[in-house]
Amino acid sequence: MPRPYKLSCHCGAIRLEVDAELAGLHECNCSTCARSGFTHWKVPVEAVRLVTQKRRLSTYLWRDADGGHHFCPTCFCPTCGTPILRTGYRDRISVNARCLEGIDVFELEVSRYDGRNLMPPGPTL
């Protein structure tokens, strides 16, 4: 498939383009990713272009105020996640490979990350 790759939420209100190699995908079993089914594709920030207006995105913040999981407020599909301070990956953004248009994620090589046990716990109330 030619680059840039096109991605969208389920209803099409959120659209992205990514000009990066489609590699290094992984699934995570942390409390957030396990529930959303997010398949991470971590790419350089400059490789991602938001085609639709940013104000259409909703963001779920947890752990740090500057990182979060972005999703469509209409269909609730998670599209991307910005880095959190403690990850050390401030130059990358995690795009949900399950939002790729015209690509079957079951045909891609996807590794696993044990976020449930390897990430530090979030805040307790």
Backbone atoms as SQL, in Angstrom:
CREATE TABLE atoms (id INTEGER PRIMARY KEY, chain TEXT, resi INTEGER, resn TEXT, atom TEXT, x REAL, y REAL, z REAL);
INSERT INTO atoms VALUES
  (1, 'A', 1, 'MET', 'N', 0.848, -1.174, 0.000),
  (2, 'A', 1, 'MET', 'CA', 0.000, 0.000, 0.000),
  (3, 'A', 1, 'MET', 'C', 0.900, 1.245, 0.000),
  (4, 'A', 2, 'PRO', 'N', 0.564, 2.215, -0.823),
  (5, 'A', 2, 'PRO', 'CA', 1.403, 3.415, -0.902),
  (6, 'A', 2, 'PRO', 'C', 1.302, 4.292, 0.330),
  (7, 'A', 3, 'ARG', 'N', 2.399, 4.992, 0.606),
  (8, 'A', 3, 'ARG', 'CA', 2.425, 5.939, 1.703),
  (9, 'A', 3, 'ARG', 'C', 2.019, 7.297, 1.168),
  (10, 'A', 4, 'PRO', 'N', 1.474, 8.161, 1.973),
  (11, 'A', 4, 'PRO', 'CA', 1.211, 7.958, 3.394),
  (12, 'A', 4, 'PRO', 'C', 0.016, 7.026, 3.606),
  (13, 'A', 5, 'TYR', 'N', 0.039, 6.329, 4.743),
  (14, 'A', 5, 'TYR', 'CA', -1.076, 5.470, 5.118),
  (15, 'A', 5, 'TYR', 'C', -2.220, 6.335, 5.617),
  (16, 'A', 6, 'LYS', 'N', -3.426, 5.934, 5.296),
  (17, 'A', 6, 'LYS', 'CA', -4.612, 6.656, 5.741),
  (18, 'A', 6, 'LYS', 'C', -5.265, 5.879, 6.876),
  (19, 'A', 7, 'LEU', 'N', -5.673, 6.608, 7.912),
  (20, 'A', 7, 'LEU', 'CA', -6.336, 6.014, 9.070),
  (21, 'A', 7, 'LEU', 'C', -7.574, 6.826, 9.382),
  (22, 'A', 8, 'SER', 'N', -8.556, 6.166, 9.960),
  (23, 'A', 8, 'SER', 'CA', -9.757, 6.879, 10.385),
  (24, 'A', 8, 'SER', 'C', -10.434, 6.126, 11.515),
  (25, 'A', 9, 'CYS', 'N', -11.250, 6.859, 12.253),
  (26, 'A', 9, 'CYS', 'CA', -12.081, 6.218, 13.268),
  (27, 'A', 9, 'CYS', 'C', -13.212, 5.479, 12.553),
  (28, 'A', 10, 'HIS', 'N', -14.056, 4.813, 13.279),
  (29, 'A', 10, 'HIS', 'CA', -15.116, 4.005, 12.685),
  (30, 'A', 10, 'HIS', 'C', -16.109, 4.833, 11.877),
  (31, 'A', 11, 'CYS', 'N', -16.493, 6.010, 12.382),
  (32, 'A', 11, 'CYS', 'CA', -17.488, 6.840, 11.688),
  (33, 'A', 11, 'CYS', 'C', -16.871, 7.780, 10.658),
  (34, 'A', 12, 'GLY', 'N', -15.536, 7.895, 10.643),
  (35, 'A', 12, 'GLY', 'CA', -14.860, 8.729, 9.664),
  (36, 'A', 12, 'GLY', 'C', -14.689, 10.189, 10.054),
  (37, 'A', 13, 'ALA', 'N', -15.112, 10.568, 11.244),
  (38, 'A', 13, 'ALA', 'CA', -14.997, 11.965, 11.677),
  (39, 'A', 13, 'ALA', 'C', -13.556, 12.358, 11.980),
  (40, 'A', 14, 'ILE', 'N', -12.723, 11.393, 12.369),
  (41, 'A', 14, 'ILE', 'CA', -11.309, 11.640, 12.657),
  (42, 'A', 14, 'ILE', 'C', -10.488, 10.924, 11.588),
  (43, 'A', 15, 'ARG', 'N', -9.618, 11.687, 10.908),
  (44, 'A', 15, 'ARG', 'CA', -8.778, 11.113, 9.855),
  (45, 'A', 15, 'ARG', 'C', -7.339, 11.559, 10.057),
  (46, 'A', 16, 'LEU', 'N', -6.426, 10.603, 9.849),
  (47, 'A', 16, 'LEU', 'CA', -4.992, 10.855, 9.977),
  (48, 'A', 16, 'LEU', 'C', -4.287, 10.308, 8.749),
  (49, 'A', 17, 'GLU', 'N', -3.092, 10.832, 8.504),
  (50, 'A', 17, 'GLU', 'CA', -2.190, 10.250, 7.521),
  (51, 'A', 17, 'GLU', 'C', -0.855, 10.034, 8.215),
  (52, 'A', 18, 'VAL', 'N', -0.218, 8.905, 7.911),
  (53, 'A', 18, 'VAL', 'CA', 1.072, 8.586, 8.512),
  (54, 'A', 18, 'VAL', 'C', 2.041, 8.215, 7.399),
  (55, 'A', 19, 'ASP', 'N', 3.164, 8.922, 7.347),
  (56, 'A', 19, 'ASP', 'CA', 4.195, 8.634, 6.362),
  (57, 'A', 19, 'ASP', 'C', 5.395, 8.018, 7.090),
  (58, 'A', 20, 'ALA', 'N', 5.281, 6.726, 7.358),
  (59, 'A', 20, 'ALA', 'CA', 6.325, 5.981, 8.070),
  (60, 'A', 20, 'ALA', 'C', 6.236, 4.515, 7.662),
  (61, 'A', 21, 'GLU', 'N', 7.303, 3.786, 7.937),
  (62, 'A', 21, 'GLU', 'CA', 7.319, 2.351, 7.660),
  (63, 'A', 21, 'GLU', 'C', 6.330, 1.651, 8.585),
  (64, 'A', 22, 'LEU', 'N', 5.538, 0.750, 8.017),
  (65, 'A', 22, 'LEU', 'CA', 4.550, 0.011, 8.802),
  (66, 'A', 22, 'LEU', 'C', 5.247, -1.184, 9.451),
  (67, 'A', 23, 'ALA', 'N', 5.860, -0.923, 10.617),
  (68, 'A', 23, 'ALA', 'CA', 6.637, -1.949, 11.316),
  (69, 'A', 23, 'ALA', 'C', 6.655, -1.625, 12.801),
  (70, 'A', 24, 'GLY', 'N', 7.039, -2.622, 13.600),
  (71, 'A', 24, 'GLY', 'CA', 7.178, -2.407, 15.041),
  (72, 'A', 24, 'GLY', 'C', 5.861, -2.315, 15.784),
  (73, 'A', 25, 'LEU', 'N', 4.828, -2.957, 15.294),
  (74, 'A', 25, 'LEU', 'CA', 3.527, -2.916, 15.944),
  (75, 'A', 25, 'LEU', 'C', 3.518, -3.794, 17.183),
  (76, 'A', 26, 'HIS', 'N', 2.763, -3.368, 18.196),
  (77, 'A', 26, 'HIS', 'CA', 2.619, -4.218, 19.383),
  (78, 'A', 26, 'HIS', 'C', 1.286, -3.976, 20.078),
  (79, 'A', 27, 'GLU', 'N', 0.864, -5.007, 20.750),
  (80, 'A', 27, 'GLU', 'CA', -0.326, -4.954, 21.596),
  (81, 'A', 27, 'GLU', 'C', 0.142, -4.883, 23.039),
  (82, 'A', 28, 'CYS', 'N', -0.673, -4.259, 23.872),
  (83, 'A', 28, 'CYS', 'CA', -0.342, -4.092, 25.277),
  (84, 'A', 28, 'CYS', 'C', -1.524, -4.581, 26.115),
  (85, 'A', 29, 'ASN', 'N', -1.228, -5.152, 27.272),
  (86, 'A', 29, 'ASN', 'CA', -2.298, -5.649, 28.143),
  (87, 'A', 29, 'ASN', 'C', -2.495, -4.766, 29.373),
  (88, 'A', 30, 'CYS', 'N', -2.065, -3.489, 29.298),
  (89, 'A', 30, 'CYS', 'CA', -2.315, -2.590, 30.432),
  (90, 'A', 30, 'CYS', 'C', -3.820, -2.355, 30.552),
  (91, 'A', 31, 'SER', 'N', -4.228, -1.722, 31.609),
  (92, 'A', 31, 'SER', 'CA', -5.660, -1.562, 31.878),
  (93, 'A', 31, 'SER', 'C', -6.377, -0.769, 30.789),
  (94, 'A', 32, 'THR', 'N', -5.712, 0.171, 30.152),
  (95, 'A', 32, 'THR', 'CA', -6.357, 0.968, 29.099),
  (96, 'A', 32, 'THR', 'C', -6.358, 0.227, 27.767),
  (97, 'A', 33, 'CYS', 'N', -5.209, -0.238, 27.324),
  (98, 'A', 33, 'CYS', 'CA', -5.103, -0.886, 26.014),
  (99, 'A', 33, 'CYS', 'C', -5.885, -2.192, 25.936),
  (100, 'A', 34, 'ALA', 'N', -5.900, -2.944, 27.011),
  (101, 'A', 34, 'ALA', 'CA', -6.638, -4.208, 27.022),
  (102, 'A', 34, 'ALA', 'C', -8.127, -3.970, 26.784),
  (103, 'A', 35, 'ARG', 'N', -8.635, -2.876, 27.304),
  (104, 'A', 35, 'ARG', 'CA', -10.060, -2.573, 27.149),
  (105, 'A', 35, 'ARG', 'C', -10.389, -1.971, 25.789),
  (106, 'A', 36, 'SER', 'N', -9.454, -1.214, 25.212),
  (107, 'A', 36, 'SER', 'CA', -9.747, -0.541, 23.941),
  (108, 'A', 36, 'SER', 'C', -9.330, -1.344, 22.716),
  (109, 'A', 37, 'GLY', 'N', -8.451, -2.335, 22.879),
  (110, 'A', 37, 'GLY', 'CA', -7.987, -3.120, 21.743),
  (111, 'A', 37, 'GLY', 'C', -7.000, -2.375, 20.870),
  (112, 'A', 38, 'PHE', 'N', -6.334, -1.381, 21.424),
  (113, 'A', 38, 'PHE', 'CA', -5.379, -0.544, 20.708),
  (114, 'A', 38, 'PHE', 'C', -4.178, -1.367, 20.258),
  (115, 'A', 39, 'THR', 'N', -3.812, -1.292, 18.987),
  (116, 'A', 39, 'THR', 'CA', -2.596, -1.909, 18.475),
  (117, 'A', 39, 'THR', 'C', -1.630, -0.777, 18.156),
  (118, 'A', 40, 'HIS', 'N', -0.558, -0.674, 18.931),
  (119, 'A', 40, 'HIS', 'CA', 0.372, 0.452, 18.843),
  (120, 'A', 40, 'HIS', 'C', 1.276, 0.380, 17.630),
  (121, 'A', 41, 'TRP', 'N', 1.367, 1.516, 16.943),
  (122, 'A', 41, 'TRP', 'CA', 2.316, 1.725, 15.868),
  (123, 'A', 41, 'TRP', 'C', 3.013, 3.036, 16.213),
  (124, 'A', 42, 'LYS', 'N', 4.175, 2.956, 16.822),
  (125, 'A', 42, 'LYS', 'CA', 4.868, 4.154, 17.299),
  (126, 'A', 42, 'LYS', 'C', 5.712, 4.739, 16.171),
  (127, 'A', 43, 'VAL', 'N', 5.375, 5.969, 15.815),
  (128, 'A', 43, 'VAL', 'CA', 6.012, 6.641, 14.687),
  (129, 'A', 43, 'VAL', 'C', 6.505, 8.022, 15.115),
  (130, 'A', 44, 'PRO', 'N', 7.447, 8.603, 14.372),
  (131, 'A', 44, 'PRO', 'CA', 7.880, 9.965, 14.698),
  (132, 'A', 44, 'PRO', 'C', 6.707, 10.945, 14.609),
  (133, 'A', 45, 'VAL', 'N', 6.678, 11.894, 15.515),
  (134, 'A', 45, 'VAL', 'CA', 5.590, 12.876, 15.553),
  (135, 'A', 45, 'VAL', 'C', 5.430, 13.562, 14.197),
  (136, 'A', 46, 'GLU', 'N', 6.541, 13.897, 13.554),
  (137, 'A', 46, 'GLU', 'CA', 6.468, 14.620, 12.279),
  (138, 'A', 46, 'GLU', 'C', 5.926, 13.765, 11.137),
  (139, 'A', 47, 'ALA', 'N', 5.792, 12.445, 11.325),
  (140, 'A', 47, 'ALA', 'CA', 5.252, 11.559, 10.293),
  (141, 'A', 47, 'ALA', 'C', 3.730, 11.513, 10.303),
  (142, 'A', 48, 'VAL', 'N', 3.106, 12.117, 11.324),
  (143, 'A', 48, 'VAL', 'CA', 1.650, 12.051, 11.471),
  (144, 'A', 48, 'VAL', 'C', 1.038, 13.404, 11.115),
  (145, 'A', 49, 'ARG', 'N', -0.004, 13.349, 10.300),
  (146, 'A', 49, 'ARG', 'CA', -0.745, 14.563, 9.952),
  (147, 'A', 49, 'ARG', 'C', -2.219, 14.339, 10.259),
  (148, 'A', 50, 'LEU', 'N', -2.777, 15.194, 11.079),
  (149, 'A', 50, 'LEU', 'CA', -4.208, 15.144, 11.381),
  (150, 'A', 50, 'LEU', 'C', -4.933, 15.827, 10.238),
  (151, 'A', 51, 'VAL', 'N', -5.757, 15.086, 9.513),
  (152, 'A', 51, 'VAL', 'CA', -6.456, 15.614, 8.348),
  (153, 'A', 51, 'VAL', 'C', -7.693, 16.394, 8.782),
  (154, 'A', 52, 'THR', 'N', -8.369, 15.926, 9.811),
  (155, 'A', 52, 'THR', 'CA', -9.557, 16.602, 10.312),
  (156, 'A', 52, 'THR', 'C', -9.168, 17.619, 11.389),
  (157, 'A', 53, 'GLN', 'N', -10.103, 18.405, 11.820),
  (158, 'A', 53, 'GLN', 'CA', -9.840, 19.420, 12.831),
  (159, 'A', 53, 'GLN', 'C', -9.535, 18.801, 14.183),
  (160, 'A', 54, 'LYS', 'N', -8.522, 19.351, 14.851),
  (161, 'A', 54, 'LYS', 'CA', -8.095, 18.834, 16.158),
  (162, 'A', 54, 'LYS', 'C', -9.214, 18.940, 17.196),
  (163, 'A', 55, 'ARG', 'N', -10.047, 19.926, 17.091),
  (164, 'A', 55, 'ARG', 'CA', -11.107, 20.093, 18.090),
  (165, 'A', 55, 'ARG', 'C', -12.126, 18.958, 18.063),
  (166, 'A', 56, 'ARG', 'N', -12.091, 18.126, 17.038),
  (167, 'A', 56, 'ARG', 'CA', -13.003, 16.988, 16.977),
  (168, 'A', 56, 'ARG', 'C', -12.533, 15.825, 17.834),
  (169, 'A', 57, 'LEU', 'N', -11.258, 15.826, 18.230),
  (170, 'A', 57, 'LEU', 'CA', -10.715, 14.757, 19.063),
  (171, 'A', 57, 'LEU', 'C', -11.110, 14.937, 20.523),
  (172, 'A', 58, 'SER', 'N', -11.390, 13.846, 21.181),
  (173, 'A', 58, 'SER', 'CA', -11.540, 13.841, 22.634),
  (174, 'A', 58, 'SER', 'C', -10.315, 13.136, 23.194),
  (175, 'A', 59, 'THR', 'N', -9.959, 13.458, 24.423),
  (176, 'A', 59, 'THR', 'CA', -8.754, 12.893, 25.012),
  (177, 'A', 59, 'THR', 'C', -9.035, 12.372, 26.404),
  (178, 'A', 60, 'TYR', 'N', -8.557, 11.172, 26.661),
  (179, 'A', 60, 'TYR', 'CA', -8.624, 10.582, 27.990),
  (180, 'A', 60, 'TYR', 'C', -7.238, 10.709, 28.598),
  (181, 'A', 61, 'LEU', 'N', -7.129, 11.474, 29.669),
  (182, 'A', 61, 'LEU', 'CA', -5.852, 11.672, 30.351),
  (183, 'A', 61, 'LEU', 'C', -5.802, 10.803, 31.599),
  (184, 'A', 62, 'TRP', 'N', -4.663, 10.149, 31.773),
  (185, 'A', 62, 'TRP', 'CA', -4.449, 9.329, 32.960),
  (186, 'A', 62, 'TRP', 'C', -2.964, 9.283, 33.202),
  (187, 'A', 63, 'ARG', 'N', -2.535, 9.407, 34.395),
  (188, 'A', 63, 'ARG', 'CA', -1.140, 9.393, 34.823),
  (189, 'A', 63, 'ARG', 'C', -0.483, 10.762, 34.698),
  (190, 'A', 64, 'ASP', 'N', -0.409, 11.347, 33.499),
  (191, 'A', 64, 'ASP', 'CA', 0.249, 12.633, 33.291),
  (192, 'A', 64, 'ASP', 'C', -0.693, 13.560, 32.530),
  (193, 'A', 65, 'ALA', 'N', -0.588, 14.849, 32.784),
  (194, 'A', 65, 'ALA', 'CA', -1.489, 15.815, 32.159),
  (195, 'A', 65, 'ALA', 'C', -1.152, 16.116, 30.705),
  (196, 'A', 66, 'ASP', 'N', 0.047, 15.763, 30.245),
  (197, 'A', 66, 'ASP', 'CA', 0.403, 16.118, 28.873),
  (198, 'A', 66, 'ASP', 'C', 0.330, 14.949, 27.898),
  (199, 'A', 67, 'GLY', 'N', -0.009, 13.775, 28.342),
  (200, 'A', 67, 'GLY', 'CA', -0.126, 12.633, 27.448),
  (201, 'A', 67, 'GLY', 'C', -1.522, 12.058, 27.563),
  (202, 'A', 68, 'GLY', 'N', -1.979, 11.424, 26.534),
  (203, 'A', 68, 'GLY', 'CA', -3.314, 10.862, 26.632),
  (204, 'A', 68, 'GLY', 'C', -3.674, 10.001, 25.440),
  (205, 'A', 69, 'HIS', 'N', -4.827, 9.373, 25.561),
  (206, 'A', 69, 'HIS', 'CA', -5.385, 8.545, 24.502),
  (207, 'A', 69, 'HIS', 'C', -6.451, 9.374, 23.800),
  (208, 'A', 70, 'HIS', 'N', -6.290, 9.577, 22.500),
  (209, 'A', 70, 'HIS', 'CA', -7.213, 10.397, 21.729),
  (210, 'A', 70, 'HIS', 'C', -8.216, 9.490, 21.023),
  (211, 'A', 71, 'PHE', 'N', -9.468, 9.914, 21.043),
  (212, 'A', 71, 'PHE', 'CA', -10.519, 9.095, 20.458),
  (213, 'A', 71, 'PHE', 'C', -11.606, 9.979, 19.850),
  (214, 'A', 72, 'CYS', 'N', -12.448, 9.382, 19.035),
  (215, 'A', 72, 'CYS', 'CA', -13.556, 10.094, 18.417),
  (216, 'A', 72, 'CYS', 'C', -14.708, 10.189, 19.416),
  (217, 'A', 73, 'PRO', 'N', -15.257, 11.379, 19.653),
  (218, 'A', 73, 'PRO', 'CA', -16.362, 11.514, 20.596),
  (219, 'A', 73, 'PRO', 'C', -17.687, 10.967, 20.060),
  (220, 'A', 74, 'THR', 'N', -17.741, 10.674, 18.769),
  (221, 'A', 74, 'THR', 'CA', -18.974, 10.144, 18.178),
  (222, 'A', 74, 'THR', 'C', -19.024, 8.619, 18.266),
  (223, 'A', 75, 'CYS', 'N', -17.971, 7.938, 17.745),
  (224, 'A', 75, 'CYS', 'CA', -17.979, 6.467, 17.722),
  (225, 'A', 75, 'CYS', 'C', -17.075, 5.861, 18.797),
  (226, 'A', 76, 'PHE', 'N', -16.354, 6.701, 19.540),
  (227, 'A', 76, 'PHE', 'CA', -15.483, 6.301, 20.648),
  (228, 'A', 76, 'PHE', 'C', -14.287, 5.449, 20.228),
  (229, 'A', 77, 'CYS', 'N', -13.960, 5.441, 18.964),
  (230, 'A', 77, 'CYS', 'CA', -12.830, 4.675, 18.452),
  (231, 'A', 77, 'CYS', 'C', -11.521, 5.372, 18.825),
  (232, 'A', 78, 'PRO', 'N', -10.574, 4.663, 19.485),
  (233, 'A', 78, 'PRO', 'CA', -9.278, 5.268, 19.817),
  (234, 'A', 78, 'PRO', 'C', -8.393, 5.338, 18.578),
  (235, 'A', 79, 'THR', 'N', -7.878, 6.522, 18.274),
  (236, 'A', 79, 'THR', 'CA', -7.092, 6.705, 17.057),
  (237, 'A', 79, 'THR', 'C', -5.596, 6.821, 17.306),
  (238, 'A', 80, 'CYS', 'N', -5.202, 7.490, 18.387),
  (239, 'A', 80, 'CYS', 'CA', -3.785, 7.675, 18.652),
  (240, 'A', 80, 'CYS', 'C', -3.571, 8.040, 20.111),
  (241, 'A', 81, 'GLY', 'N', -2.332, 7.979, 20.520),
  (242, 'A', 81, 'GLY', 'CA', -1.982, 8.335, 21.886),
  (243, 'A', 81, 'GLY', 'C', -0.693, 9.128, 21.895),
  (244, 'A', 82, 'THR', 'N', -0.683, 10.200, 22.650),
  (245, 'A', 82, 'THR', 'CA', 0.533, 10.997, 22.765),
  (246, 'A', 82, 'THR', 'C', 1.363, 10.458, 23.913),
  (247, 'A', 83, 'PRO', 'N', 2.661, 10.680, 23.860),
  (248, 'A', 83, 'PRO', 'CA', 3.536, 10.100, 24.875),
  (249, 'A', 83, 'PRO', 'C', 3.307, 10.695, 26.255),
  (250, 'A', 84, 'ILE', 'N', 3.589, 9.895, 27.259),
  (251, 'A', 84, 'ILE', 'CA', 3.523, 10.397, 28.626),
  (252, 'A', 84, 'ILE', 'C', 4.944, 10.646, 29.105),
  (253, 'A', 85, 'LEU', 'N', 5.084, 11.508, 30.063),
  (254, 'A', 85, 'LEU', 'CA', 6.411, 11.934, 30.519),
  (255, 'A', 85, 'LEU', 'C', 7.332, 10.779, 30.864),
  (256, 'A', 86, 'ARG', 'N', 6.840, 9.777, 31.569),
  (257, 'A', 86, 'ARG', 'CA', 7.739, 8.738, 32.062),
  (258, 'A', 86, 'ARG', 'C', 8.161, 7.725, 31.002),
  (259, 'A', 87, 'THR', 'N', 7.595, 7.769, 29.794),
  (260, 'A', 87, 'THR', 'CA', 7.982, 6.786, 28.786),
  (261, 'A', 87, 'THR', 'C', 9.309, 7.099, 28.133),
  (262, 'A', 88, 'GLY', 'N', 9.684, 8.392, 28.082),
  (263, 'A', 88, 'GLY', 'CA', 10.927, 8.765, 27.432),
  (264, 'A', 88, 'GLY', 'C', 10.831, 8.854, 25.921),
  (265, 'A', 89, 'TYR', 'N', 9.642, 8.673, 25.352),
  (266, 'A', 89, 'TYR', 'CA', 9.451, 8.723, 23.903),
  (267, 'A', 89, 'TYR', 'C', 8.704, 9.991, 23.506),
  (268, 'A', 90, 'ARG', 'N', 9.240, 11.142, 23.843),
  (269, 'A', 90, 'ARG', 'CA', 8.578, 12.420, 23.568),
  (270, 'A', 90, 'ARG', 'C', 8.542, 12.748, 22.079),
  (271, 'A', 91, 'ASP', 'N', 9.377, 12.082, 21.263),
  (272, 'A', 91, 'ASP', 'CA', 9.444, 12.379, 19.839),
  (273, 'A', 91, 'ASP', 'C', 8.576, 11.442, 19.002),
  (274, 'A', 92, 'ARG', 'N', 7.790, 10.600, 19.674),
  (275, 'A', 92, 'ARG', 'CA', 6.969, 9.626, 18.944),
  (276, 'A', 92, 'ARG', 'C', 5.513, 9.713, 19.386),
  (277, 'A', 93, 'ILE', 'N', 4.649, 9.274, 18.498),
  (278, 'A', 93, 'ILE', 'CA', 3.224, 9.196, 18.795),
  (279, 'A', 93, 'ILE', 'C', 2.791, 7.767, 18.478),
  (280, 'A', 94, 'SER', 'N', 1.882, 7.253, 19.261),
  (281, 'A', 94, 'SER', 'CA', 1.387, 5.903, 19.045),
  (282, 'A', 94, 'SER', 'C', 0.063, 5.988, 18.288),
  (283, 'A', 95, 'VAL', 'N', 0.055, 5.426, 17.098),
  (284, 'A', 95, 'VAL', 'CA', -1.131, 5.431, 16.253),
  (285, 'A', 95, 'VAL', 'C', -1.768, 4.046, 16.332),
  (286, 'A', 96, 'ASN', 'N', -3.090, 3.993, 16.348),
  (287, 'A', 96, 'ASN', 'CA', -3.794, 2.716, 16.422),
  (288, 'A', 96, 'ASN', 'C', -3.819, 2.062, 15.043),
  (289, 'A', 97, 'ALA', 'N', -3.002, 1.033, 14.858),
  (290, 'A', 97, 'ALA', 'CA', -2.914, 0.349, 13.566),
  (291, 'A', 97, 'ALA', 'C', -4.242, -0.285, 13.163),
  (292, 'A', 98, 'ARG', 'N', -5.133, -0.501, 14.115),
  (293, 'A', 98, 'ARG', 'CA', -6.453, -1.049, 13.780),
  (294, 'A', 98, 'ARG', 'C', -7.311, -0.050, 13.007),
  (295, 'A', 99, 'CYS', 'N', -6.878, 1.196, 12.945),
  (296, 'A', 99, 'CYS', 'CA', -7.600, 2.242, 12.209),
  (297, 'A', 99, 'CYS', 'C', -7.092, 2.406, 10.780),
  (298, 'A', 100, 'LEU', 'N', -6.086, 1.622, 10.378),
  (299, 'A', 100, 'LEU', 'CA', -5.568, 1.704, 9.021),
  (300, 'A', 100, 'LEU', 'C', -6.640, 1.323, 8.014),
  (301, 'A', 101, 'GLU', 'N', -6.792, 2.134, 6.992),
  (302, 'A', 101, 'GLU', 'CA', -7.783, 1.856, 5.949),
  (303, 'A', 101, 'GLU', 'C', -7.195, 0.908, 4.910),
  (304, 'A', 102, 'GLY', 'N', -7.932, -0.134, 4.557),
  (305, 'A', 102, 'GLY', 'CA', -7.517, -1.060, 3.522),
  (306, 'A', 102, 'GLY', 'C', -6.464, -2.070, 3.930),
  (307, 'A', 103, 'ILE', 'N', -6.182, -2.182, 5.215),
  (308, 'A', 103, 'ILE', 'CA', -5.178, -3.136, 5.697),
  (309, 'A', 103, 'ILE', 'C', -5.797, -4.009, 6.779),
  (310, 'A', 104, 'ASP', 'N', -5.604, -5.315, 6.652),
  (311, 'A', 104, 'ASP', 'CA', -6.092, -6.263, 7.645),
  (312, 'A', 104, 'ASP', 'C', -4.993, -6.458, 8.690),
  (313, 'A', 105, 'VAL', 'N', -5.232, -6.001, 9.914),
  (314, 'A', 105, 'VAL', 'CA', -4.201, -6.103, 10.955),
  (315, 'A', 105, 'VAL', 'C', -3.826, -7.548, 11.257),
  (316, 'A', 106, 'PHE', 'N', -4.684, -8.509, 10.933),
  (317, 'A', 106, 'PHE', 'CA', -4.349, -9.905, 11.154),
  (318, 'A', 106, 'PHE', 'C', -3.227, -10.371, 10.224),
  (319, 'A', 107, 'GLU', 'N', -2.928, -9.607, 9.171),
  (320, 'A', 107, 'GLU', 'CA', -1.861, -9.959, 8.244),
  (321, 'A', 107, 'GLU', 'C', -0.533, -9.301, 8.619),
  (322, 'A', 108, 'LEU', 'N', -0.524, -8.492, 9.672),
  (323, 'A', 108, 'LEU', 'CA', 0.681, -7.783, 10.097),
  (324, 'A', 108, 'LEU', 'C', 1.356, -8.497, 11.262),
  (325, 'A', 109, 'GLU', 'N', 2.655, -8.323, 11.357),
  (326, 'A', 109, 'GLU', 'CA', 3.400, -8.886, 12.475),
  (327, 'A', 109, 'GLU', 'C', 3.228, -7.963, 13.679),
  (328, 'A', 110, 'VAL', 'N', 2.688, -8.514, 14.751),
  (329, 'A', 110, 'VAL', 'CA', 2.406, -7.730, 15.952),
  (330, 'A', 110, 'VAL', 'C', 3.011, -8.453, 17.158),
  (331, 'A', 111, 'SER', 'N', 3.850, -7.743, 17.912),
  (332, 'A', 111, 'SER', 'CA', 4.419, -8.325, 19.121),
  (333, 'A', 111, 'SER', 'C', 3.566, -7.928, 20.325),
  (334, 'A', 112, 'ARG', 'N', 3.923, -8.437, 21.457),
  (335, 'A', 112, 'ARG', 'CA', 3.167, -8.148, 22.682),
  (336, 'A', 112, 'ARG', 'C', 4.056, -7.460, 23.700),
  (337, 'A', 113, 'TYR', 'N', 3.445, -6.540, 24.452),
  (338, 'A', 113, 'TYR', 'CA', 4.127, -5.834, 25.531),
  (339, 'A', 113, 'TYR', 'C', 3.318, -6.055, 26.798),
  (340, 'A', 114, 'ASP', 'N', 3.964, -6.497, 27.861),
  (341, 'A', 114, 'ASP', 'CA', 3.284, -6.786, 29.115),
  (342, 'A', 114, 'ASP', 'C', 3.170, -5.522, 29.973),
  (343, 'A', 115, 'GLY', 'N', 2.345, -4.592, 29.515),
  (344, 'A', 115, 'GLY', 'CA', 2.151, -3.336, 30.236),
  (345, 'A', 115, 'GLY', 'C', 1.513, -3.515, 31.601),
  (346, 'A', 116, 'ARG', 'N', 0.751, -4.566, 31.758),
  (347, 'A', 116, 'ARG', 'CA', 0.112, -4.839, 33.048),
  (348, 'A', 116, 'ARG', 'C', 1.146, -5.017, 34.154),
  (349, 'A', 117, 'ASN', 'N', 2.272, -5.662, 33.821),
  (350, 'A', 117, 'ASN', 'CA', 3.300, -5.936, 34.824),
  (351, 'A', 117, 'ASN', 'C', 4.544, -5.055, 34.717),
  (352, 'A', 118, 'LEU', 'N', 4.813, -4.492, 33.544),
  (353, 'A', 118, 'LEU', 'CA', 6.040, -3.733, 33.354),
  (354, 'A', 118, 'LEU', 'C', 5.898, -2.226, 33.542),
  (355, 'A', 119, 'MET', 'N', 4.688, -1.692, 33.391),
  (356, 'A', 119, 'MET', 'CA', 4.492, -0.262, 33.602),
  (357, 'A', 119, 'MET', 'C', 4.224, 0.002, 35.079),
  (358, 'A', 120, 'PRO', 'N', 4.722, 1.119, 35.562),
  (359, 'A', 120, 'PRO', 'CA', 4.428, 1.461, 36.971),
  (360, 'A', 120, 'PRO', 'C', 2.934, 1.723, 37.138),
  (361, 'A', 121, 'PRO', 'N', 2.391, 1.458, 38.292),
  (362, 'A', 121, 'PRO', 'CA', 0.954, 1.670, 38.495),
  (363, 'A', 121, 'PRO', 'C', 0.595, 3.145, 38.400),
  (364, 'A', 122, 'GLY', 'N', -0.638, 3.395, 38.033),
  (365, 'A', 122, 'GLY', 'CA', -1.138, 4.758, 37.947),
  (366, 'A', 122, 'GLY', 'C', -1.521, 5.267, 39.338),
  (367, 'A', 123, 'PRO', 'N', -2.097, 6.449, 39.378),
  (368, 'A', 123, 'PRO', 'CA', -2.460, 7.034, 40.664),
  (369, 'A', 123, 'PRO', 'C', -3.555, 6.221, 41.362),
  (370, 'A', 124, 'THR', 'N', -3.495, 6.206, 42.655),
  (371, 'A', 124, 'THR', 'CA', -4.532, 5.547, 43.441),
  (372, 'A', 124, 'THR', 'C', -5.380, 6.599, 44.117),
  (373, 'A', 125, 'LEU', 'N', -6.638, 6.321, 44.239),
  (374, 'A', 125, 'LEU', 'CA', -7.554, 7.289, 44.848),
  (375, 'A', 125, 'LEU', 'C', -7.748, 7.003, 46.306);
